[in-house]
Amino acid sequence: MGWLSRTSRPAGPSSDAAQPASPAGAPPVPVPPGAAAGATEPAATEAASSPPDPAVPAAGSSSPTGRYGPLVSVTSFDVAPPELEWQLPLNGELYRLMPGSDRPDYSLFVLERPLHFYPPEGFDLARVEAGQLVHDRKGRTMVRAQAMLLCARFVGQQLHPGMKDLAVNLAYVIDNSLARDGEVDFGKIQFAAIGFLSEGHAPRSGGEPVATTADEPVATTADEPVATTADEPVATTAHEPVARSADEPLENGRAAAEEAERHTPSDVSDLSDVLDELARTLRRGIEAQRGTRVERLTAGLTIDPEHRLTGLSGNADGQAPVPSPETFDRLAEVLARLARLGDAGRVAGVTVRVEGEAVSHEVTATHG
């Protein structure tokens, strides 16, 4: 699932069987404050120009939210290389919801601080931008990553508000252009670890970065800038300003509802109509992605208080319900209509079903 947004904004209140992600798979990358000079600017530019995505809870919602999306942290691992253990906790924000060829719910996890890893045997360093290569105290090559790609480890589980120690598959984003892609390109990520994700940021020992030992990597370069605070803007180059695109996600639920209303048929006026249209839109998107008709679809969708899609799971003719990238925009337009329905539109979770031409739905959760 996702919970995701890609719009930089002021920080909020707080600054079935095992199905692991493909080892080849990993995440896309926006830029955290304080990233290294050689890698920060390109990533920031790509984040600014990446396509619109379903957004996360807006500032002021119950979930702690940063400038990109919900604040989350990885505080422990089940399987991971030693150098990742040294860098715990991994604090960051959920930035984008991205579909992959195998499932629709990968999330881009922007790190508060870049992390560093030793390339595994056989790893092609040409896959990595030069600015992301650094060395430890013994001169060994390491790769700097500013973001990770993650997904729930087990079928039927999703990222959700209030989660605690949710098992997730994690991958390093090694090509920052992934931030502009409509779906996950597994050639731009590298499997990292299996860890446990929780909502909110985890404190570091004494409020400072975890100290390294003589054998641990020194993940800095001589020209690396001093880390910025959470309130400072994301760095961009003077000739590459962060520009708002015309199709950038709308800033809040009210604006989204007003925009959607201009394109909404007047007969789509009650909750049943909206949810039936949601099911049909999802089905058409999956059919567009596959190029074949979908006869049976059962999908669970989670929706944040601002009527934005934050999770998607289910089954479509025996496969994951992966729609075309453009479908997320259409789903957002349909969900925005919930804002006009008052209390009836406070849907937090819904299951939609399609069998042939028959469409049905069931609201499974509402926002209090």
Secondary structure as GFF3:
##gff-version 3
##sequence-region A 1 368
A	DSSP	alpha_helix	37	49	.	.	.	ID=ss1
A	DSSP	beta_strand	71	79	.	.	.	ID=ss2
A	DSSP	alpha_helix	82	86	.	.	.	ID=ss3
A	DSSP	beta_strand	90	98	.	.	.	ID=ss4
A	DSSP	beta_strand	106	117	.	.	.	ID=ss5
A	DSSP	three_ten_helix	125	127	.	.	.	ID=ss6
A	DSSP	three_ten_helix	130	132	.	.	.	ID=ss7
A	DSSP	beta_strand	133	135	.	.	.	ID=ss8
A	DSSP	beta_strand	141	152	.	.	.	ID=ss9
A	DSSP	beta_strand	166	173	.	.	.	ID=ss10
A	DSSP	three_ten_helix	176	180	.	.	.	ID=ss11
A	DSSP	three_ten_helix	186	188	.	.	.	ID=ss12
A	DSSP	beta_strand	189	199	.	.	.	ID=ss13
A	DSSP	three_ten_helix	205	207	.	.	.	ID=ss14
A	DSSP	alpha_helix	253	261	.	.	.	ID=ss15
A	DSSP	alpha_helix	271	290	.	.	.	ID=ss16
A	DSSP	beta_strand	296	303	.	.	.	ID=ss17
A	DSSP	beta_strand	309	316	.	.	.	ID=ss18
A	DSSP	alpha_helix	327	336	.	.	.	ID=ss19
A	DSSP	three_ten_helix	337	345	.	.	.	ID=ss20
A	DSSP	beta_strand	347	355	.	.	.	ID=ss21
A	DSSP	beta_strand	358	366	.	.	.	ID=ss22
###
